[in-house]
């Protein structure tokens, strides 16, 4: 009887050790996925910020240039704003589902990689 209880105690110890090992493995896998997503997203955010700054100054230049041509500075900015408004409307009406699908697929692909 004593041998059976010793075997059961050893078995329970191994099960507990296995559970701890599985938990550690799950934590490491989650950390790997998180670091992979973060290492992909952070450089993209930096590029997006730099491109946004570039576009800001480009649009300011175009607005001032068109304003000089049209006679009033604010006319140039109205033209630039109208261009972006029309672009946003076209994207929303015709490309919303396509963009949503591709962005969603990209995120899922990165998380499940």
The first five atom37 places (N, CA, C, CB, O) and aatype in JSON, in Angstrom:
{
  "aatype": [20, 20, 20, 20, 20, 20, 20, 20, 20, 20, 20, 20, 20, 20, 20, 20, 20, 20, 20, 20, 20, 20, 20, 20, 20, 20, 20, 20, 20, 20, 20, 20, 20, 20, 20, 20, 20, 20, 20, 20, 20, 20, 20, 20, 20, 20, 20, 20, 20, 20, 20, 20, 20, 20, 20, 20, 20, 20, 20, 20, 20, 20, 20, 20, 20, 20, 20, 20, 20, 20, 20, 20, 20, 20, 20, 20, 20, 20, 20, 20, 20, 20, 20, 20, 20, 20, 20, 20, 20, 20, 20, 20, 20, 20, 20, 20, 20, 20, 20, 20, 20, 20, 20, 20, 20, 20, 20, 20, 20, 20, 20, 20, 20],
  "atom_mask": [
    [1, 1, 1, 1, 1],
    [1, 1, 1, 1, 1],
    [1, 1, 1, 1, 1],
    [1, 1, 1, 1, 1],
    [1, 1, 1, 1, 1],
    [1, 1, 1, 1, 1],
    [1, 1, 1, 1, 1],
    [1, 1, 1, 1, 1],
    [1, 1, 1, 1, 1],
    [1, 1, 1, 1, 1],
    [1, 1, 1, 1, 1],
    [1, 1, 1, 1, 1],
    [1, 1, 1, 1, 1],
    [1, 1, 1, 1, 1],
    [1, 1, 1, 1, 1],
    [1, 1, 1, 1, 1],
    [1, 1, 1, 1, 1],
    [1, 1, 1, 1, 1],
    [1, 1, 1, 1, 1],
    [1, 1, 1, 1, 1],
    [1, 1, 1, 1, 1],
    [1, 1, 1, 1, 1],
    [1, 1, 1, 1, 1],
    [1, 1, 1, 1, 1],
    [1, 1, 1, 1, 1],
    [1, 1, 1, 1, 1],
    [1, 1, 1, 1, 1],
    [1, 1, 1, 1, 1],
    [1, 1, 1, 1, 1],
    [1, 1, 1, 1, 1],
    [1, 1, 1, 1, 1],
    [1, 1, 1, 1, 1],
    [1, 1, 1, 1, 1],
    [1, 1, 1, 1, 1],
    [1, 1, 1, 1, 1],
    [1, 1, 1, 1, 1],
    [1, 1, 1, 1, 1],
    [1, 1, 1, 1, 1],
    [1, 1, 1, 1, 1],
    [1, 1, 1, 1, 1],
    [1, 1, 1, 1, 1],
    [1, 1, 1, 1, 1],
    [1, 1, 1, 1, 1],
    [1, 1, 1, 1, 1],
    [1, 1, 1, 1, 1],
    [1, 1, 1, 1, 1],
    [1, 1, 1, 1, 1],
    [1, 1, 1, 1, 1],
    [1, 1, 1, 1, 1],
    [1, 1, 1, 1, 1],
    [1, 1, 1, 1, 1],
    [1, 1, 1, 1, 1],
    [1, 1, 1, 1, 1],
    [1, 1, 1, 1, 1],
    [1, 1, 1, 1, 1],
    [1, 1, 1, 1, 1],
    [1, 1, 1, 1, 1],
    [1, 1, 1, 1, 1],
    [1, 1, 1, 1, 1],
    [1, 1, 1, 1, 1],
    [1, 1, 1, 1, 1],
    [1, 1, 1, 1, 1],
    [1, 1, 1, 1, 1],
    [1, 1, 1, 1, 1],
    [1, 1, 1, 1, 1],
    [1, 1, 1, 1, 1],
    [1, 1, 1, 1, 1],
    [1, 1, 1, 1, 1],
    [1, 1, 1, 1, 1],
    [1, 1, 1, 1, 1],
    [1, 1, 1, 1, 1],
    [1, 1, 1, 1, 1],
    [1, 1, 1, 1, 1],
    [1, 1, 1, 1, 1],
    [1, 1, 1, 1, 1],
    [1, 1, 1, 1, 1],
    [1, 1, 1, 1, 1],
    [1, 1, 1, 1, 1],
    [1, 1, 1, 1, 1],
    [1, 1, 1, 1, 1],
    [1, 1, 1, 1, 1],
    [1, 1, 1, 1, 1],
    [1, 1, 1, 1, 1],
    [1, 1, 1, 1, 1],
    [1, 1, 1, 1, 1],
    [1, 1, 1, 1, 1],
    [1, 1, 1, 1, 1],
    [1, 1, 1, 1, 1],
    [1, 1, 1, 1, 1],
    [1, 1, 1, 1, 1],
    [1, 1, 1, 1, 1],
    [1, 1, 1, 1, 1],
    [1, 1, 1, 1, 1],
    [1, 1, 1, 1, 1],
    [1, 1, 1, 1, 1],
    [1, 1, 1, 1, 1],
    [1, 1, 1, 1, 1],
    [1, 1, 1, 1, 1],
    [1, 1, 1, 1, 1],
    [1, 1, 1, 1, 1],
    [1, 1, 1, 1, 1],
    [1, 1, 1, 1, 1],
    [1, 1, 1, 1, 1],
    [1, 1, 1, 1, 1],
    [1, 1, 1, 1, 1],
    [1, 1, 1, 1, 1],
    [1, 1, 1, 1, 1],
    [1, 1, 1, 1, 1],
    [1, 1, 1, 1, 1],
    [1, 1, 1, 1, 1],
    [1, 1, 1, 1, 1],
    [1, 1, 1, 1, 1],
    [1, 1, 1, 1, 1]
  ],
  "atom_positions": [
    [[0.82, -1.19, 0.0], [0.0, 0.0, 0.0], [0.87, 1.25, 0.0], [-0.94, 0.0, 1.2], [0.54, 2.27, -0.61]],
    [[1.97, 1.14, 0.7], [2.88, 2.25, 0.8], [3.5, 2.56, -0.56], [3.96, 1.97, 1.83], [3.73, 3.73, -0.88]],
    [[3.76, 1.54, -1.36], [4.32, 1.73, -2.7], [3.34, 2.47, -3.6], [4.7, 0.38, -3.32], [3.74, 3.33, -4.39]],
    [[2.07, 2.13, -3.48], [1.06, 2.79, -4.32], [0.96, 4.28, -3.97], [-0.3, 2.12, -4.14], [0.85, 5.11, -4.88]],
    [[0.99, 4.63, -2.69], [0.89, 6.04, -2.31], [2.15, 6.78, -2.74], [0.68, 6.18, -0.79], [2.08, 7.96, -3.09]],
    [[3.29, 6.11, -2.71], [4.54, 6.74, -3.16], [4.48, 6.99, -4.67], [5.76, 5.85, -2.8], [4.92, 8.04, -5.14]],
    [[3.96, 6.04, -5.4], [3.83, 6.19, -6.86], [2.85, 7.32, -7.19], [3.36, 4.87, -7.5], [3.1, 8.11, -8.1]],
    [[1.76, 7.39, -6.45], [0.76, 8.44, -6.68], [1.36, 9.8, -6.35], [-0.51, 8.19, -5.83], [1.14, 10.76, -7.09]],
    [[2.12, 9.9, -5.25], [2.77, 11.16, -4.9], [3.75, 11.59, -5.99], [3.49, 11.04, -3.55], [3.81, 12.77, -6.34]],
    [[4.52, 10.66, -6.51], [5.46, 10.97, -7.59], [4.7, 11.43, -8.83], [6.34, 9.75, -7.91], [5.1, 12.38, -9.5]],
    [[3.62, 10.74, -9.13], [2.82, 11.09, -10.3], [2.22, 12.48, -10.15], [1.7, 10.05, -10.52], [2.24, 13.26, -11.1]],
    [[1.7, 12.8, -8.99], [1.14, 14.13, -8.74], [2.22, 15.2, -8.83], [0.46, 14.18, -7.36], [1.96, 16.29, -9.34]],
    [[3.4, 14.9, -8.35], [4.51, 15.85, -8.46], [4.87, 16.11, -9.9], [5.72, 15.34, -7.71], [5.13, 17.25, -10.29]],
    [[4.9, 15.06, -10.71], [5.21, 15.21, -12.13], [4.11, 15.97, -12.87], [5.42, 13.83, -12.78], [4.4, 16.77, -13.77]],
    [[2.86, 15.73, -12.49], [1.74, 16.45, -13.11], [1.83, 17.94, -12.78], [0.38, 15.87, -12.64], [1.61, 18.79, -13.64]],
    [[2.16, 18.25, -11.52], [2.3, 19.65, -11.12], [3.46, 20.3, -11.88], [2.52, 19.77, -9.6], [3.35, 21.44, -12.33]],
    [[4.55, 19.58, -12.0], [5.71, 20.1, -12.74], [5.36, 20.31, -14.21], [6.92, 19.14, -12.61], [5.78, 21.3, -14.82]],
    [[4.61, 19.38, -14.79], [4.18, 19.5, -16.19], [3.28, 20.73, -16.36], [3.43, 18.23, -16.64], [3.41, 21.47, -17.33]],
    [[2.37, 20.93, -15.41], [1.47, 22.1, -15.47], [2.26, 23.4, -15.41], [0.45, 22.06, -14.33], [1.96, 24.34, -16.15]],
    [[3.25, 23.48, -14.54], [4.08, 24.68, -14.45], [4.86, 24.91, -15.75], [5.06, 24.56, -13.26], [4.98, 26.04, -16.21]],
    [[5.37, 23.83, -16.31], [6.12, 23.94, -17.57], [5.22, 24.41, -18.7], [6.77, 22.59, -17.93], [5.63, 25.25, -19.51]],
    [[4.01, 23.89, -18.77], [3.07, 24.31, -19.81], [2.69, 25.78, -19.64], [1.81, 23.43, -19.77], [2.56, 26.51, -20.63]],
    [[2.51, 26.21, -18.39], [2.18, 27.6, -18.13], [3.33, 28.52, -18.56], [1.87, 27.81, -16.63], [3.1, 29.55, -19.18]],
    [[4.55, 28.13, -18.24], [5.72, 28.92, -18.65], [5.83, 28.97, -20.18], [7.01, 28.33, -18.05], [6.17, 30.01, -20.74]],
    [[5.56, 27.85, -20.84], [5.6, 27.81, -22.29], [4.55, 28.73, -22.9], [5.4, 26.37, -22.79], [4.82, 29.42, -23.88]],
    [[3.36, 28.75, -22.33], [2.3, 29.64, -22.82], [2.7, 31.1, -22.63], [0.97, 29.36, -22.09], [2.45, 31.93, -23.5]],
    [[3.32, 31.42, -21.49], [3.78, 32.8, -21.27], [4.85, 33.19, -22.29], [4.34, 32.96, -19.84], [4.83, 34.3, -22.8]],
    [[5.77, 32.28, -22.57], [6.83, 32.58, -23.53], [6.28, 32.73, -24.95], [7.89, 31.48, -23.5], [6.75, 33.58, -25.71]],
    [[5.3, 31.92, -25.31], [4.68, 32.05, -26.63], [3.95, 33.39, -26.76], [3.71, 30.89, -26.89], [4.03, 34.04, -27.79]],
    [[3.25, 33.79, -25.71], [2.55, 35.08, -25.72], [3.54, 36.23, -25.82], [1.67, 35.24, -24.46], [3.31, 37.2, -26.54]],
    [[4.64, 36.12, -25.1], [5.68, 37.14, -25.16], [6.29, 37.22, -26.55], [6.77, 36.86, -24.13], [6.57, 38.31, -27.05]],
    [[6.5, 36.07, -27.18], [7.04, 36.04, -28.54], [6.11, 36.74, -29.52], [7.29, 34.6, -28.98], [6.56, 37.54, -30.34]],
    [[4.82, 36.44, -29.44], [3.86, 37.07, -30.34], [3.78, 38.58, -30.1], [2.47, 36.45, -30.16], [3.74, 39.36, -31.04]],
    [[3.76, 38.97, -28.83], [3.68, 40.39, -28.5], [4.91, 41.13, -29.0], [3.54, 40.58, -26.99], [4.78, 42.22, -29.57]],
    [[6.08, 40.56, -28.8], [7.3, 41.24, -29.26], [7.36, 41.28, -30.78], [8.54, 40.54, -28.7], [7.87, 42.25, -31.34]],
    [[6.85, 40.26, -31.45], [6.84, 40.26, -32.91], [5.93, 41.35, -33.45], [6.39, 38.89, -33.44], [6.29, 42.08, -34.37]],
    [[4.74, 41.46, -32.87], [3.79, 42.49, -33.32], [4.34, 43.88, -33.01], [2.41, 42.29, -32.63], [4.26, 44.78, -33.84]],
    [[4.9, 44.06, -31.81], [5.44, 45.37, -31.44], [6.63, 45.75, -32.32], [5.86, 45.38, -29.96], [6.77, 46.91, -32.72]],
    [[7.48, 44.78, -32.63], [8.65, 45.09, -33.46], [8.25, 45.39, -34.89], [9.64, 43.93, -33.43], [9.03, 46.0, -35.63]],
    [[7.08, 44.98, -35.3], [6.59, 45.31, -36.63], [5.87, 46.65, -36.62], [5.66, 44.21, -37.13], [6.0, 47.44, -37.56]],
    [[5.11, 46.91, -35.57], [4.26, 48.1, -35.52], [5.07, 49.37, -35.24], [3.18, 47.92, -34.46], [4.8, 50.41, -35.85]],
    [[6.03, 49.31, -34.35], [6.77, 50.51, -33.96], [7.49, 51.15, -35.14], [7.78, 50.17, -32.87], [7.36, 52.36, -35.33]],
    [[8.25, 50.42, -35.95], [8.88, 51.07, -37.11], [7.85, 51.64, -38.1], [9.78, 50.08, -37.83], [8.09, 52.68, -38.71]],
    [[6.73, 50.95, -38.25], [5.7, 51.46, -39.15], [5.1, 52.77, -38.61], [4.59, 50.42, -39.34], [4.8, 53.67, -39.39]],
    [[4.93, 52.87, -37.31], [4.42, 54.11, -36.72], [5.41, 55.25, -36.96], [4.15, 53.93, -35.21], [5.01, 56.37, -37.27]],
    [[6.7, 54.97, -36.8], [7.71, 55.99, -37.04], [7.66, 56.47, -38.48], [9.12, 55.45, -36.7], [7.72, 57.67, -38.74]],
    [[7.55, 55.54, -39.42], [7.46, 55.92, -40.83], [6.19, 56.72, -41.09], [7.5, 54.65, -41.73], [6.23, 57.71, -41.83]],
    [[5.08, 56.33, -40.5], [3.83, 57.05, -40.7], [3.94, 58.48, -40.16], [2.66, 56.31, -40.0], [3.45, 59.42, -40.8]],
    [[4.57, 58.66, -39.01], [4.74, 60.01, -38.45], [5.61, 60.86, -39.38], [5.37, 59.94, -37.04], [5.28, 62.01, -39.65]],
    [[6.72, 60.3, -39.87], [7.59, 61.05, -40.77], [6.9, 61.4, -42.08], [8.86, 60.27, -41.04], [7.05, 62.52, -42.59]],
    [[6.16, 60.47, -42.63], [5.43, 60.75, -43.87], [4.35, 61.79, -43.62], [4.8, 59.45, -44.44], [4.09, 62.63, -44.48]],
    [[3.72, 61.74, -42.45], [2.7, 62.74, -42.12], [3.3, 64.14, -42.02], [2.01, 62.38, -40.8], [2.7, 65.11, -42.51]],
    [[4.46, 64.26, -41.41], [5.13, 65.56, -41.33], [5.49, 66.05, -42.74], [6.4, 65.48, -40.45], [5.29, 67.22, -43.06]],
    [[6.01, 65.15, -43.56], [6.33, 65.5, -44.95], [5.09, 65.99, -45.68], [6.95, 64.3, -45.69], [5.12, 67.02, -46.35]],
    [[3.99, 65.24, -45.54], [2.75, 65.62, -46.23], [2.2, 66.95, -45.7], [1.69, 64.51, -46.05], [1.64, 67.73, -46.47]],
    [[2.36, 67.21, -44.41], [1.9, 68.47, -43.85], [2.6, 69.64, -44.53], [2.13, 68.52, -42.33], [1.95, 70.58, -44.99]],
    [[3.93, 69.58, -44.59], [4.66, 70.69, -45.19], [4.45, 70.76, -46.7], [6.15, 70.55, -44.88], [4.44, 71.85, -47.27]],
    [[4.29, 69.61, -47.35], [4.0, 69.61, -48.77], [2.65, 70.29, -49.04], [4.0, 68.17, -49.33], [2.53, 71.1, -49.95]],
    [[1.67, 69.96, -48.24], [0.34, 70.56, -48.41], [0.33, 72.04, -48.07], [-0.68, 69.83, -47.55], [-0.38, 72.82, -48.71]],
    [[1.1, 72.43, -47.08], [1.22, 73.86, -46.79], [1.83, 74.59, -47.99], [2.07, 74.1, -45.52], [1.36, 75.66, -48.39]],
    [[2.88, 74.0, -48.55], [3.5, 74.61, -49.73], [2.54, 74.7, -50.9], [4.73, 73.83, -50.13], [2.47, 75.73, -51.57]],
    [[1.81, 73.62, -51.16], [0.84, 73.63, -52.26], [-0.25, 74.65, -52.0], [0.22, 72.22, -52.46], [-0.68, 75.36, -52.91]],
    [[-0.71, 74.74, -50.75], [-1.75, 75.71, -50.41], [-1.29, 77.14, -50.63], [-2.18, 75.54, -48.97], [-2.02, 77.95, -51.2]],
    [[-0.08, 77.46, -50.19], [0.45, 78.8, -50.41], [0.68, 79.07, -51.9], [1.77, 78.99, -49.63], [0.39, 80.17, -52.38]],
    [[1.19, 78.08, -52.61], [1.46, 78.25, -54.04], [0.16, 78.49, -54.82], [2.19, 77.01, -54.61], [0.07, 79.42, -55.62]],
    [[-0.85, 77.63, -54.55], [-2.15, 77.82, -55.23], [-2.8, 79.13, -54.82], [-3.08, 76.65, -54.92], [-3.45, 79.79, -55.64]],
    [[-2.65, 79.51, -53.54], [-3.19, 80.78, -53.09], [-2.56, 81.97, -53.81], [-3.0, 80.93, -51.59], [-3.24, 82.94, -54.12]],
    [[-1.26, 81.87, -54.07], [-0.59, 82.92, -54.83], [-1.09, 83.0, -56.26], [0.9, 82.71, -54.83], [-1.24, 84.09, -56.81]],
    [[-1.36, 81.85, -56.86], [-1.89, 81.81, -58.23], [-3.31, 82.35, -58.27], [-1.84, 80.38, -58.79], [-3.67, 83.1, -59.18]],
    [[-4.14, 81.97, -57.28], [-5.55, 82.34, -57.28], [-5.8, 83.75, -56.73], [-6.34, 81.35, -56.46], [-6.91, 84.27, -56.87]],
    [[-4.82, 84.36, -56.13], [-4.98, 85.73, -55.68], [-5.14, 85.88, -54.18], [-6.15, 86.33, -56.34], [-4.75, 86.92, -53.64]],
    [[-5.67, 84.91, -53.49], [-5.81, 84.93, -52.03], [-5.25, 83.62, -51.48], [-7.3, 85.13, -51.6], [-5.51, 82.55, -52.02]],
    [[-4.5, 83.73, -50.39], [-3.86, 82.55, -49.81], [-4.91, 81.51, -49.41], [-3.01, 82.94, -48.6], [-4.71, 80.31, -49.64]],
    [[-5.99, 81.95, -48.81], [-6.96, 80.98, -48.32], [-7.65, 80.21, -49.44], [-8.0, 81.68, -47.48], [-8.16, 79.11, -49.2]],
    [[-7.69, 80.76, -50.66], [-8.25, 79.99, -51.77], [-7.41, 78.73, -52.03], [-8.31, 80.85, -53.05], [-7.96, 77.67, -52.32]],
    [[-6.13, 78.86, -51.93], [-5.25, 77.7, -52.11], [-5.53, 76.62, -51.08], [-3.8, 78.11, -52.04], [-5.54, 75.44, -51.41]],
    [[-5.75, 77.03, -49.85], [-6.03, 76.05, -48.81], [-7.41, 75.43, -48.99], [-5.92, 76.71, -47.43], [-7.62, 74.26, -48.66]],
    [[-8.37, 76.21, -49.5], [-9.68, 75.64, -49.81], [-9.57, 74.58, -50.9], [-10.66, 76.75, -50.23], [-10.24, 73.55, -50.83]],
    [[-8.75, 74.82, -51.9], [-8.57, 73.85, -52.99], [-7.94, 72.57, -52.46], [-7.7, 74.46, -54.14], [-8.38, 71.47, -52.78]],
    [[-6.9, 72.72, -51.63], [-6.24, 71.54, -51.05], [-7.22, 70.77, -50.16], [-4.99, 71.95, -50.24], [-7.28, 69.54, -50.22]],
    [[-7.99, 71.47, -49.35], [-8.98, 70.82, -48.48], [-10.06, 70.11, -49.3], [-9.62, 71.85, -47.55], [-10.48, 69.01, -48.95]],
    [[-10.5, 70.75, -50.39], [-11.51, 70.12, -51.25], [-10.96, 68.85, -51.88], [-11.97, 71.1, -52.34], [-11.67, 67.85, -52.01]],
    [[-9.69, 68.88, -52.29], [-9.06, 67.68, -52.86], [-9.08, 66.53, -51.85], [-7.61, 67.99, -53.29], [-9.46, 65.41, -52.19]],
    [[-8.67, 66.81, -50.61], [-8.65, 65.75, -49.6], [-10.06, 65.32, -49.2], [-7.88, 66.21, -48.37], [-10.28, 64.15, -48.89]],
    [[-10.99, 66.24, -49.2], [-12.37, 65.87, -48.9], [-12.94, 64.94, -49.96], [-13.23, 67.11, -48.79], [-13.6, 63.95, -49.63]],
    [[-12.69, 65.24, -51.22], [-13.16, 64.38, -52.31], [-12.47, 63.01, -52.28], [-12.92, 65.05, -53.67], [-13.1, 61.98, -52.5]],
    [[-11.17, 63.02, -51.99], [-10.44, 61.76, -51.9], [-11.0, 60.9, -50.77], [-8.94, 62.03, -51.67], [-11.19, 59.7, -50.96]],
    [[-11.25, 61.5, -49.62], [-11.82, 60.75, -48.49], [-13.2, 60.22, -48.82], [-11.88, 61.64, -47.25], [-13.53, 59.09, -48.45]],
    [[-14.01, 61.0, -49.49], [-15.35, 60.55, -49.87], [-15.29, 59.38, -50.84], [-16.14, 61.71, -50.51], [-16.04, 58.41, -50.69]],
    [[-14.41, 59.45, -51.81], [-14.25, 58.36, -52.78], [-13.76, 57.09, -52.08], [-13.27, 58.77, -53.9], [-14.28, 56.0, -52.33]],
    [[-12.76, 57.24, -51.2], [-12.27, 56.08, -50.47], [-13.37, 55.46, -49.61], [-11.08, 56.46, -49.59], [-13.51, 54.24, -49.57]],
    [[-14.14, 56.28, -48.94], [-15.2, 55.78, -48.07], [-16.29, 55.07, -48.86], [-15.81, 56.91, -47.26], [-16.78, 54.02, -48.44]],
    [[-16.66, 55.64, -49.99], [-17.75, 55.05, -50.76], [-17.34, 53.8, -51.52], [-18.29, 56.06, -51.73], [-18.12, 52.85, -51.61]],
    [[-16.14, 53.77, -52.06], [-15.78, 52.69, -52.98], [-14.73, 51.72, -52.45], [-15.3, 53.27, -54.24], [-14.65, 50.6, -52.95]],
    [[-13.93, 52.11, -51.47], [-12.83, 51.25, -51.07], [-12.86, 50.86, -49.6], [-11.53, 51.92, -51.37], [-11.91, 50.23, -49.12]],
    [[-13.9, 51.2, -48.86], [-13.96, 50.95, -47.43], [-13.86, 49.45, -47.11], [-15.25, 51.52, -46.85], [-13.05, 49.05, -46.27]],
    [[-14.66, 48.64, -47.77], [-14.66, 47.19, -47.5], [-13.33, 46.56, -47.88], [-15.8, 46.5, -48.27], [-12.82, 45.7, -47.17]],
    [[-12.77, 47.0, -49.0], [-11.49, 46.46, -49.44], [-10.38, 46.79, -48.44], [-11.13, 47.02, -50.82], [-9.59, 45.92, -48.09]],
    [[-10.34, 48.05, -47.99], [-9.32, 48.45, -47.01], [-9.51, 47.72, -45.68], [-9.38, 49.96, -46.78], [-8.54, 47.27, -45.07]],
    [[-10.75, 47.61, -45.23], [-11.05, 46.93, -43.97], [-10.61, 45.47, -44.04], [-12.55, 47.03, -43.65], [-10.03, 44.96, -43.08]],
    [[-10.88, 44.82, -45.15], [-10.5, 43.41, -45.31], [-8.99, 43.25, -45.28], [-11.07, 42.85, -46.62], [-8.48, 42.37, -44.59]],
    [[-8.26, 44.08, -46.01], [-6.82, 43.94, -46.07], [-6.13, 44.29, -44.75], [-6.27, 44.82, -47.17], [-5.17, 43.62, -44.36]],
    [[-6.61, 45.31, -44.07], [-6.02, 45.66, -42.78], [-6.31, 44.56, -41.76], [-6.57, 47.02, -42.29], [-5.43, 44.18, -40.99]],
    [[-7.53, 44.05, -41.75], [-7.88, 42.96, -40.84], [-7.06, 41.71, -41.1], [-9.34, 42.62, -40.96], [-6.58, 41.08, -40.16]],
    [[-6.88, 41.36, -42.37], [-6.07, 40.2, -42.71], [-4.62, 40.38, -42.29], [-6.15, 39.92, -44.2], [-3.98, 39.44, -41.83]],
    [[-4.1, 41.6, -42.45], [-2.71, 41.88, -42.06], [-2.52, 41.68, -40.56], [-2.32, 43.32, -42.45], [-1.54, 41.07, -40.13]],
    [[-3.46, 42.19, -39.77], [-3.36, 42.06, -38.32], [-3.46, 40.6, -37.9], [-4.46, 42.9, -37.63], [-2.68, 40.14, -37.06]],
    [[-4.4, 39.86, -38.46], [-4.55, 38.45, -38.12], [-3.31, 37.66, -38.53], [-5.8, 37.86, -38.81], [-2.85, 36.8, -37.78]],
    [[-2.75, 37.96, -39.7], [-1.55, 37.28, -40.16], [-0.38, 37.52, -39.21], [-1.17, 37.74, -41.57], [0.38, 36.6, -38.92]],
    [[-0.24, 38.75, -38.71], [0.85, 39.07, -37.78], [0.65, 38.38, -36.44], [0.96, 40.58, -37.58], [1.62, 37.91, -35.84]],
    [[-0.57, 38.32, -35.96], [-0.82, 37.71, -34.65], [-0.66, 36.19, -34.71], [-2.23, 38.08, -34.15], [-0.14, 35.59, -33.78]],
    [[-1.11, 35.57, -35.79], [-1.05, 34.12, -35.9], [0.25, 33.59, -36.49], [-2.19, 33.65, -36.73], [0.41, 32.38, -36.63]],
    [[1.16, 34.47, -36.84], [2.43, 34.05, -37.43], [3.24, 33.2, -36.51], [3.24, 35.25, -37.84], [4.33, 32.77, -36.86]]
  ]
}
